[in-house]
Amino acid sequence: MVGINFSEERPVAGTPVLTPAVAAAVEQACLSFAAQKAARAIGRRYDAALRLTGLSNWQFTLLMMLVRDEAPTISALAHDLATDRTTVTANLKPLERRGLLAIQADAEDRRVRRIVLTDEGRALLTEAYSLWEEAQAACAEQLGKVNQNAFRAAVTALST
C-alpha cells in the first residue's frame, strides 16, 4: 500500500513505521474504536433483554421513534436515526410484515410515506419497554460513577 511501511527499515520521509506499539496507541486513543466497541457491547445487552419480544435493540429503537404526535416520514426517521433512507426502508419491511407498523401515503402529498405504529406494534412495544428499562438500569449501574449526562452529551456531540 502506498504511504504505509510495514518494515522495520527506515521509512520514506513522512511515512510512519507501523509497529505493534503504534497500533496499540491507536487502539487506546481512537474515538471511533471506543465508540464501536461500546456500541456493540451495549447493543448485545439490550438485544438479550429484548429477545423475549422477538425484537432487536435496533427494531425497538425504530418502533419507539414512531411514538409521536405525527407519524414520521422515512426521511425524518433516517435523519433522526443518523442513517440513510435505504437502511430505514430495509429495516421497516420485516416489522411491517409482522404487522407492527404500517406504511401509509401522506394525506396531503401522496408521494410521501408516513410510518404508523399499529395497535399490535404498540402492544409489543409496551411489553418491550419494561425489558428495555431493565437493560437501561443495568447499563447505568455498569457505568457507575461516570456522569451519565456528560456521557450522553459527549455521544450526542460526536453524532451531530
N, C-alpha and C positions, 0 to 999 in steps of 0.2 A: 504494500500500500504506500502511496506517495505520502511523504511527510512523517511516517512513523518508522522508527528504527528500533527493532526488537533485539538487536545485538548489543553486546557489552562494548563494542568498538566505539570509538569517538564519533559522536553524532554529527550530522551535517549541521552547519551553523543554524541555530534557531529551532532545531528539531529535538524534542525531548527524548531521553532514553527511558523507555517504559520498563520499569523494574517492578518486582513484587512490592517494594516499598511505596512506589508511586501509585500502584493500583490500590494498595491498602489505604493510602492517604485520600485518594479519590472516593473510595467506598465510605470512609469516615466523614468526609466533608460534603458529599454530593446530596443536595436537597432533593433532587429527583429520586435517587435511590432510596433515601429515607422515607419519602412520601409513598413511593410504590410499595415498599416493604410493609409500612404501617397499614396502607390501604388493603393489602392482601390479608394481613393478619386480622384486621378489624372486620373485613368482609367475611372471612371464614367464621368468625364468632357470630355475626348476625345471620349468616346463612344457616348455621347449625341451629340457632334459636328458632328460625322461621320454618325450618324443614317440615314440621308437623302440618303446616298450612299448604305445602306444595309451592310456596313462593320463595324465590331467591331474594337476597337483600336488594338487588337491583330492581326486581319486579315490585317489591314492597315500596321502594322509593318512587318508582314510576307511578304506581297506583296512588300513593299518598299525594303526588303532585296534581292529581285530578280532583282532590277535595278543595274546591274553590267556589267562589260565588258565581263565576262564569267559566264554562268549560273551556280549557285551553286549546289552542291550535297546536299542530305538530311543530311548527316553527317556534312557538313560545316554549313548548316542552324542551325542545332541543337547546334553546338558549339557556333556560333555567337549569338544565342538567349538564351544561357545558359539553355538549356533544353535537353531532350533526343530525339532520332530518332523516337520513337513510338509516342510521343506527336506531333512532327512536322508532321509526316505522317498523323495522325488523323486530324490535322488542315488543311492539304493541300487538303484533299478529297472534302470538300464542295466547296472550291474555284475552284478546278478542275471541279466539276460538273457544276458550274456557268460559266465555260469557261474562267475564269480569268487567269488561268495558265495551263501549260501542263507539264506532267512528261515524259521525254524522256530518252532513253538509251544514254549513253556517246558514242561518235564517236569512241574512242579508246578502251574502256572497256565496253562491253555491259552489264556487271553486275552492273555497276554504273549508278545511275539515276540522271539526272540533271533536275532542276526545271526552267521552262522558262515562263516568263510573256507573255501572249498573247496580241494581239492588243486590244482586249476588256478589258483585265486587265489593260493595260497601260492607256486606256481612262478613266476607272473608277478611277484609282489611281491618275490621273491628276486632275480629278474633286474633289477627296477626299483631295488632297494636300492643296487646298485653305481652306478647312474646318479645316484641321489639323493646318494650320498656325494661324487661329483664336483661336483655343483651346490653342495652344502653347503660343500665346500672352497673353491670359487670365491667364494661369498658371504663366507666367513670371511676369505679373502685380501683381498677388496674392502673389508671393514671395517677391515682393517689393525690399527692400534694401538688401536682402540676396544676397551675392556674388554667382551668378548663376554658374560661372565657378568652384568655390570652392565646391558648392553643387554637380555638375556633377562629379568632381574629387573624392569626398567622396563616392558617389554612385558607381562609377567605381572601386574604391579601394576595396569596400566591395563585388563587384560582380566578381572579378577575383581570 
